[in-house]
C-alpha cells in the first residue's frame, strides 16, 4: 500500500536551543512573505527599462500579508511600472544596498514608486534597498519614495533619477543612513513638506537642490536635519522656504567646481526659528561670484553658530528680516564679504574670524553691516577681521547706517581685531553719530 507524503502542515519544525517551541513547517514558512511568493521576477534592466512588470505581484504580497507583516524583496532588479502602496504597520525590506533594486521606467510619473499611505497606527518601514529610474531619469513630477503616512521609517535606502527622489510628507517621519543622487533638473534629492521630520546621516549628490524644506507651518514639532552631506548640487545644498522650527546640525556642502551651488549652500527665505550649528561649506577652484555660503532673506530668529565657509561670494548674506546671530564662525577666501548683514532689525555678529575675503570688489570686507531698518541694532563684537599676506580684503569691518531720521538704528563695534586690511581696518559711513566703536585694535 503506497505511503502518503506528509504535508508542510503535518511536518513539524523545532528551533535549536533550550526552550524552543515546536510548530509546523508551514507556520515557519509564513514568518516572512517574499514578493517571489506572488510571482515577482527579478529580470529588470536599468539601461533600457526592460523586464517584467512586477507592480501587481508586489502589491499582492503587501495586501495578502498579515497585519504588521514584513515583506521581503530578494536580491535582483524588479521593474515596477506603477506605484506600490504600503499601509501602516507593514515593512518592506530588501537584501541591502545595491542587491535589491526597484526599477521605474522613464515613463513613470506617479507620486512614489514606493508610497507609505497608512492612516495611523504602527509605523511603515522601508529599508535595505535601492529605488532607481531607468537610465535617463523618470518622468516629470515623479517621486522615488514617498513617506505620506505618519510615523514612516526609511533606513538604508539608495534613491536616484526622479524629479524628487525622497519625499517626507507626514509627521514623525524618519530618514536615516541613506543616499539620494541625481534628481532631475529642478528637483530635490530630499523634499520635506511636513513637521516633526528627522533626517540623519545621509548623503545627497548631484541634485538640483539637496534638501528642501517647503511651506510648512511646523508649529507642533521641529524638523531636524543632522550629519547630512550634500555634494555637487547645482542650485543649493539646503533650502528652507516659508517654514519654521528647523534645525541643521553638522551638515555640509562641498564641491571643487564653482558652477555648483549657484544660489547658496543654505538658503533661507521667509523662514522663522532656524538654528544652524557646525555647518561647513567649501567651493574649490576659485570663489563663486553668484552663490552665498548661507543666504537668509526676510527671515526671523536665525541663529548660526560655528560655521566654516570658504570660496563663496559672501560667506554669510543676510537681507531683511530680524534677530540674526552669527557666532564663532570661520569665513575665509570668499569673493566679496565674509559676513554681510543688510536690513536686519537686530543682528549680533560675535567671535568670528574673517580673513582675506574679497577679490577687489568695491567695499569688500571681512564684516559688512548695512544697518538700514528703522530702530535696528547691530552689535559687532570680538571678531578677528584681518588680511593674510597677498590678499585683497579692503576693509576689516565696514559699518553703514541709512538715515531714517529720528528712527535711525544704532551699530556698536566692540572689542574687535582689524589689522592689515588693504584700504581701512575699520570704516564707518552714513549716520556715523549712531555708530560707536570701543576697545577695537585696528
Secondary structure as GFF3:
##gff-version 3
##sequence-region A 1 442
A	DSSP	beta_strand	12	14	.	.	.	ID=ss1
A	DSSP	beta_strand	22	24	.	.	.	ID=ss2
A	DSSP	alpha_helix	25	29	.	.	.	ID=ss3
A	DSSP	beta_strand	33	34	.	.	.	ID=ss4
A	DSSP	three_ten_helix	35	38	.	.	.	ID=ss5
A	DSSP	alpha_helix	55	63	.	.	.	ID=ss6
A	DSSP	beta_strand	70	73	.	.	.	ID=ss7
A	DSSP	beta_strand	76	79	.	.	.	ID=ss8
A	DSSP	beta_strand	84	86	.	.	.	ID=ss9
A	DSSP	beta_strand	91	94	.	.	.	ID=ss10
A	DSSP	beta_strand	100	104	.	.	.	ID=ss11
A	DSSP	beta_strand	111	116	.	.	.	ID=ss12
A	DSSP	beta_strand	125	133	.	.	.	ID=ss13
A	DSSP	beta_strand	143	147	.	.	.	ID=ss14
A	DSSP	beta_strand	153	160	.	.	.	ID=ss15
A	DSSP	beta_strand	164	168	.	.	.	ID=ss16
A	DSSP	beta_strand	173	176	.	.	.	ID=ss17
A	DSSP	beta_strand	179	181	.	.	.	ID=ss18
A	DSSP	beta_strand	188	192	.	.	.	ID=ss19
A	DSSP	beta_strand	197	205	.	.	.	ID=ss20
A	DSSP	beta_strand	209	216	.	.	.	ID=ss21
A	DSSP	beta_strand	223	231	.	.	.	ID=ss22
A	DSSP	beta_strand	236	249	.	.	.	ID=ss23
A	DSSP	beta_strand	252	255	.	.	.	ID=ss24
A	DSSP	beta_strand	264	269	.	.	.	ID=ss25
A	DSSP	beta_strand	272	277	.	.	.	ID=ss26
A	DSSP	beta_strand	280	283	.	.	.	ID=ss27
A	DSSP	beta_strand	292	297	.	.	.	ID=ss28
A	DSSP	beta_strand	300	305	.	.	.	ID=ss29
A	DSSP	beta_strand	308	310	.	.	.	ID=ss30
A	DSSP	beta_strand	314	319	.	.	.	ID=ss31
A	DSSP	beta_strand	322	327	.	.	.	ID=ss32
A	DSSP	beta_strand	330	332	.	.	.	ID=ss33
A	DSSP	beta_strand	337	342	.	.	.	ID=ss34
A	DSSP	beta_strand	346	350	.	.	.	ID=ss35
A	DSSP	beta_strand	353	355	.	.	.	ID=ss36
A	DSSP	beta_strand	365	371	.	.	.	ID=ss37
A	DSSP	beta_strand	377	381	.	.	.	ID=ss38
A	DSSP	beta_strand	384	386	.	.	.	ID=ss39
A	DSSP	beta_strand	395	401	.	.	.	ID=ss40
A	DSSP	three_ten_helix	405	407	.	.	.	ID=ss41
A	DSSP	beta_strand	410	414	.	.	.	ID=ss42
A	DSSP	beta_strand	424	430	.	.	.	ID=ss43
A	DSSP	three_ten_helix	432	434	.	.	.	ID=ss44
A	DSSP	beta_strand	435	438	.	.	.	ID=ss45
###
